[in-house]
Amino acid sequence: MPDLETVIGLEVHAQMNTKSKMFCGCDNDAFGKPPNTTVCPICMGHPGTLPAPNEEAIKKAMKASLAIGCKIQEENHFDRKHYFYPDLPPGFQISQYDFPLSTKGEVKFNISDDSGNKVGDVRVCGITRLHMENDAGKLTHRGEKTLCDYNRAGTPLVEIVTEPDLRSPEEAVAFAQELRRILIAVNSSEADMFKGMMRFDASVSLREKGSKKLNPRSEIKNLNSFKSLERALTYEIKRLGKKWEEEGGPLKNDITVGWVDDDEQTKMLRDKETAMDYRYFPEPDIPPLRFTKKDIEKLKAEMPALPSELKLKYEEMGLEDFEVRMLIDQPYFRIIFDKVAEETKDVKRSRSIVLTQLAGFIKSDDGKEKPDEDFVTEQIIALIADERITKNQEKEYLKDIVDGMTVEQIVKDKGVRDVDESEMEELIEKAIEANPQAVESFKAGKEQAIGAIVGWVMKESGGQADPARVNEMLKKKL
């Protein structure tokens, strides 16, 4: 058995976050809506209807192209990709074949450990092409029946095709995660995995180490999470390795398999289709798209910061790798953190409140609607500015903010008051008298002994005193 190398390439499908669908005016947000309620004759493929390309979707696809270093083609065409399946009412998908939107890019990425810290050197994966297309509907199988929901039919997609540059399931997942960050950063897609906005087809083959030959591959279809991407590739690599050992070589021809999550194994679907099988031909109802260099330069000027630029910014602020990754992955917390840190000039406290406490109350992947970010930002800034509120009270009051209360309401309802100077002096005198042993220990050089005295003051003040201020005053007194 020779020493084998894994060769992996991905096709990534990401839904663009436009208000309407790719070629009609239907609502593009179908998540959670009753089946077949966001449809019209165009996305249902009725005879006589004509598609009208969504300009905003095209701009978002162009920004995604620029973000992954692809060259936008000054002329590109839509094509019909024919196949017959119940989820595709017209009998063809409007896609791009010979003249895609953009070609020849690359994505740099790191592999991270479970704590979010980087492992090893930077990897690079080439991008073959990025093209636009519309999505199909969704099929639900119940016993012998299949239900069709066409709400998703016509949703604008970008398909990003990589070079076969990935060498392990871990690399494939790390690349996919970085690509997701990029699409979110440039606002081309929300890439919400919970809502199925990003899906993968993974092609994998084996070859002898040192060989440059690309052997026939197994394509794993419709993987909808990073976990399933990693597990499916791991399983298929082992299966192909066993097959090589039994048959003395690679696959004889390309195949298509499906991943069964419940069984954690792939199943044979069919021999892989070729372009000939799809009978591509130019979409007769949509003229070619043409872009000038001026159009492309204008879009470049509108590009927001990319993950690599954000990473550098947050590292310079002293944030840990896992905190940087969290801010890049989750724009909701990034927007709040940036505004709070800028307004308060207190990175340390902003980091504690937003990245630890707030993130503990608001989960990013539970599918629930998050509180308005502008409201939360405004109230956190007010929370930090209000000197009557101690750091011990922050977490409790932050939960109230998440629940919709303003700092003003919290102060009124909780009876928050400031402990004045004379009252604080009196409390400290009493604390020193009540804790002689702790006082002696502190004077003998045991710094931690002051904690018992601070705790006494906090208890007597009903939690209203600021522990940092108490600590400072005690040290001066002692």
Secondary structure, DSSP 8 states (H G I E B T S, - for coil): ---EEEEEEEEEEEE---SB-SSS-SBS--TTS-TT-S--TTTTT-TT------HHHHHHHHHHHHHTT-EE-SEE--EEEE---TT-TTSEEEE-SSS-SEEEEEEEEEEE-TTS-EEEEEEEEEEEEEEEEE---EEEEETTEEEEE-TTTT-EEEEEEE-S-B-SHHHHHHHHHHHHHHHHHTTS----GGGT-EEEEEEEEEEETT-------EEEEEE-SHHHHHHHHHHHHHHHHHHHHHHTSS-SS-EEEEEETTTTEEEEEEE---HHHHT-EE-TTS--EE--HHHHHHHHHT----HHHHHHHHHHTT--HHHHHHHHH-HHHHHHHHHHHHHH--HHHHIIIIIIIIHHHS-TTS------HHHHHHHHHHHHH-TTS-HHHHHHHHHHHHTT--HHHHHHHHT-----HHHHHHHHHHHHHH-HHHHHHHHTT-GGGHHHHHHHHHHHTTT-S-HHHHHHHHHHH-
